[in-house]
Amino acid sequence: MEEALKVSLCSSVALLAIKMATVKLLCARTRIITQQTIGTKGSINYVGVVAGPLLAAFPGWTTPAIEVLERIEKNSVENEPYAVAVIAAAGSIGAISSPVAITALNVFTITRYIHSAIMCYGVADSFKQSVQTGAFLPSAAIPLIVAGLVIKKIHF
């Protein structure tokens, strides 16, 4: 694997990991602020009792925000690892050139960030829905096309 592809792969994985960690932290913070922690009924979350008033992040966010953040997390886990893996595999076996793999990783990572950001703001109007769909399509098409090229390289 070429050095530039290694750097792009590491950058993409790191950025997607940062996005996932941020979503998890926002979800945990929102749970503490809204006192919707996960645990045994009747138990006291001492960290939440102390930290809740200090956090004050996203003061207007409530249960719908938690649901959105959990949906983003689920969506990310379902889509991102496999796509990055197939792009890296394709670049490493020569199914696609390193510059194409680098471009695919960059476009995939950017579109995943856009898709997640739009999910945070909701898709209440047609513009947001169009942007979300516009970000979703390349993030779905890239791994599908690259996976096909990997299969072609290996079996045909």
C-alpha positions as a Markdown table, in Angstrom:
| # | Residue | x | y | z |
|---|---|---|---|---|
| 1 | Met | 0.0 | 0.0 | 0.0 |
| 2 | Glu | 1.4 | 3.4 | -1.0 |
| 3 | Glu | 2.3 | 5.9 | 1.8 |
| 4 | Ala | -0.3 | 8.5 | 0.6 |
| 5 | Leu | -3.0 | 5.9 | 0.8 |
| 6 | Lys | -1.9 | 4.8 | 4.3 |
| 7 | Val | -2.1 | 8.5 | 5.4 |
| 8 | Ser | -5.5 | 8.9 | 3.9 |
| 9 | Leu | -6.8 | 5.7 | 5.4 |
| 10 | Cys | -5.5 | 6.7 | 8.9 |
| 11 | Ser | -7.0 | 10.2 | 8.5 |
| 12 | Ser | -10.3 | 8.9 | 7.4 |
| 13 | Val | -10.5 | 6.3 | 10.3 |
| 14 | Ala | -9.4 | 8.9 | 12.8 |
| 15 | Leu | -12.0 | 11.5 | 11.6 |
| 16 | Leu | -14.8 | 8.9 | 11.6 |
| 17 | Ala | -13.7 | 7.8 | 15.1 |
| 18 | Ile | -13.8 | 11.4 | 16.3 |
| 19 | Lys | -17.3 | 11.8 | 14.9 |
| 20 | Met | -18.5 | 8.7 | 16.7 |
| 21 | Ala | -16.9 | 9.6 | 20.0 |
| 22 | Thr | -18.4 | 13.1 | 19.7 |
| 23 | Val | -21.9 | 11.6 | 19.1 |
| 24 | Lys | -21.5 | 9.3 | 22.1 |
| 25 | Leu | -20.4 | 12.1 | 24.3 |
| 26 | Leu | -23.2 | 14.4 | 23.2 |
| 27 | Cys | -25.7 | 11.6 | 23.8 |
| 28 | Ala | -24.3 | 10.9 | 27.3 |
| 29 | Arg | -24.2 | 14.6 | 28.2 |
| 30 | Thr | -27.8 | 15.0 | 27.0 |
| 31 | Arg | -28.9 | 12.0 | 29.1 |
| 32 | Ile | -27.2 | 13.5 | 32.2 |
| 33 | Ile | -28.7 | 16.9 | 31.6 |
| 34 | Thr | -32.2 | 15.5 | 31.0 |
| 35 | Gln | -31.8 | 13.0 | 33.8 |
| 36 | Gln | -32.5 | 10.1 | 31.4 |
| 37 | Thr | -29.5 | 8.0 | 32.3 |
| 38 | Ile | -29.4 | 4.3 | 31.7 |
| 39 | Gly | -29.4 | 2.2 | 34.9 |
| 40 | Thr | -31.4 | 0.5 | 37.5 |
| 41 | Lys | -34.6 | 2.2 | 38.4 |
| 42 | Gly | -34.3 | 4.0 | 41.7 |
| 43 | Ser | -30.6 | 4.1 | 41.7 |
| 44 | Ile | -28.7 | 7.4 | 41.9 |
| 45 | Asn | -26.3 | 8.5 | 39.3 |
| 46 | Tyr | -23.9 | 10.5 | 41.4 |
| 47 | Val | -21.9 | 11.7 | 38.4 |
| 48 | Gly | -25.1 | 13.0 | 36.9 |
| 49 | Val | -26.2 | 14.7 | 40.1 |
| 50 | Val | -22.9 | 16.5 | 40.3 |
| 51 | Ala | -22.1 | 17.1 | 36.6 |
| 52 | Gly | -25.6 | 17.7 | 35.3 |
| 53 | Pro | -25.9 | 21.3 | 36.3 |
| 54 | Leu | -22.3 | 22.0 | 35.2 |
| 55 | Leu | -22.7 | 20.6 | 31.7 |
| 56 | Ala | -25.4 | 22.9 | 30.4 |
| 57 | Ala | -24.7 | 21.8 | 26.9 |
| 58 | Phe | -27.6 | 21.9 | 24.4 |
| 59 | Pro | -30.0 | 23.1 | 27.1 |
| 60 | Gly | -33.0 | 22.7 | 24.7 |
| 61 | Trp | -32.2 | 19.1 | 23.8 |
| 62 | Thr | -34.4 | 16.5 | 25.3 |
| 63 | Thr | -35.5 | 13.0 | 24.5 |
| 64 | Pro | -35.8 | 13.6 | 20.7 |
| 65 | Ala | -32.1 | 14.6 | 20.7 |
| 66 | Ile | -31.1 | 11.4 | 22.4 |
| 67 | Glu | -33.1 | 9.4 | 19.8 |
| 68 | Val | -31.4 | 11.3 | 17.0 |
| 69 | Leu | -27.9 | 10.8 | 18.4 |
| 70 | Glu | -28.5 | 7.1 | 19.0 |
| 71 | Arg | -29.8 | 6.9 | 15.4 |
| 72 | Ile | -26.7 | 8.6 | 14.1 |
| 73 | Glu | -24.5 | 6.2 | 16.1 |
| 74 | Lys | -26.4 | 3.2 | 14.8 |
| 75 | Asn | -26.3 | 4.5 | 11.2 |
| 76 | Ser | -22.5 | 5.1 | 11.5 |
| 77 | Val | -21.8 | 1.7 | 12.9 |
| 78 | Glu | -23.8 | 0.1 | 10.2 |
| 79 | Asn | -22.1 | 1.9 | 7.3 |
| 80 | Glu | -18.7 | 3.3 | 8.0 |
| 81 | Pro | -16.4 | 0.4 | 9.0 |
| 82 | Tyr | -17.3 | -1.8 | 6.0 |
| 83 | Ala | -16.9 | 1.1 | 3.5 |
| 84 | Val | -13.5 | 2.1 | 4.8 |
| 85 | Ala | -12.4 | -1.5 | 4.9 |
| 86 | Val | -13.4 | -2.2 | 1.3 |
| 87 | Ile | -11.8 | 1.0 | 0.0 |
| 88 | Ala | -8.5 | 0.1 | 1.8 |
| 89 | Ala | -8.7 | -3.4 | 0.5 |
| 90 | Ala | -9.3 | -2.2 | -3.0 |
| 91 | Gly | -6.4 | 0.2 | -2.9 |
| 92 | Ser | -4.0 | -2.4 | -1.4 |
| 93 | Ile | -4.7 | -5.1 | -4.0 |
| 94 | Gly | -4.8 | -2.7 | -7.0 |
| 95 | Ala | -8.5 | -3.0 | -7.7 |
| 96 | Ile | -8.4 | 0.8 | -7.8 |
| 97 | Ser | -5.4 | 3.1 | -8.0 |
| 98 | Ser | -4.1 | 4.8 | -4.9 |
| 99 | Pro | -5.3 | 8.2 | -6.0 |
| 100 | Val | -8.8 | 6.8 | -6.7 |
| 101 | Ala | -8.8 | 5.1 | -3.2 |
| 102 | Ile | -7.7 | 8.4 | -1.6 |
| 103 | Thr | -10.4 | 10.3 | -3.3 |
| 104 | Ala | -13.0 | 7.6 | -2.4 |
| 105 | Leu | -11.9 | 7.8 | 1.3 |
| 106 | Asn | -12.0 | 11.6 | 1.3 |
| 107 | Val | -15.4 | 11.9 | -0.4 |
| 108 | Phe | -16.8 | 9.1 | 1.8 |
| 109 | Thr | -15.6 | 10.7 | 5.0 |
| 110 | Ile | -16.9 | 14.1 | 4.1 |
| 111 | Thr | -20.3 | 12.9 | 3.0 |
| 112 | Arg | -20.6 | 10.9 | 6.2 |
| 113 | Tyr | -20.0 | 14.1 | 8.2 |
| 114 | Ile | -22.6 | 16.0 | 6.2 |
| 115 | His | -25.1 | 13.2 | 6.5 |
| 116 | Ser | -24.6 | 13.1 | 10.3 |
| 117 | Ala | -24.8 | 16.9 | 10.7 |
| 118 | Ile | -28.0 | 17.1 | 8.7 |
| 119 | Met | -29.5 | 14.2 | 10.9 |
| 120 | Cys | -28.6 | 16.4 | 14.0 |
| 121 | Tyr | -30.6 | 19.3 | 12.6 |
| 122 | Gly | -33.5 | 17.2 | 11.5 |
| 123 | Val | -34.9 | 16.9 | 8.0 |
| 124 | Ala | -38.0 | 19.0 | 8.5 |
| 125 | Asp | -37.8 | 20.7 | 5.1 |
| 126 | Ser | -37.1 | 19.7 | 1.5 |
| 127 | Phe | -33.7 | 21.5 | 1.4 |
| 128 | Lys | -32.4 | 19.6 | 4.4 |
| 129 | Gln | -33.8 | 16.3 | 3.0 |
| 130 | Ser | -32.2 | 17.0 | -0.3 |
| 131 | Val | -28.8 | 17.7 | 1.3 |
| 132 | Gln | -29.1 | 14.6 | 3.5 |
| 133 | Thr | -30.0 | 12.4 | 0.4 |
| 134 | Gly | -27.2 | 14.1 | -1.6 |
| 135 | Ala | -24.7 | 13.1 | 1.1 |
| 136 | Phe | -26.2 | 9.6 | 1.5 |
| 137 | Leu | -26.0 | 8.6 | -2.1 |
| 138 | Pro | -22.2 | 8.9 | -2.6 |
| 139 | Ser | -21.6 | 7.3 | 0.9 |
| 140 | Ala | -23.7 | 4.4 | -0.3 |
| 141 | Ala | -22.5 | 4.2 | -3.9 |
| 142 | Ile | -18.8 | 4.4 | -3.2 |
| 143 | Pro | -18.5 | 1.2 | -1.1 |
| 144 | Leu | -20.9 | -0.6 | -3.5 |
| 145 | Ile | -18.9 | 0.3 | -6.6 |
| 146 | Val | -15.5 | -0.3 | -4.9 |
| 147 | Ala | -16.7 | -3.7 | -3.6 |
| 148 | Gly | -17.7 | -4.6 | -7.1 |
| 149 | Leu | -14.2 | -3.7 | -8.4 |
| 150 | Val | -12.6 | -5.8 | -5.6 |
| 151 | Ile | -14.7 | -8.8 | -6.6 |
| 152 | Lys | -13.9 | -8.2 | -10.3 |
| 153 | Lys | -10.1 | -8.0 | -9.5 |
| 154 | Ile | -10.1 | -11.2 | -7.4 |
| 155 | His | -12.5 | -13.4 | -9.5 |
| 156 | Phe | -12.4 | -12.2 | -13.0 |
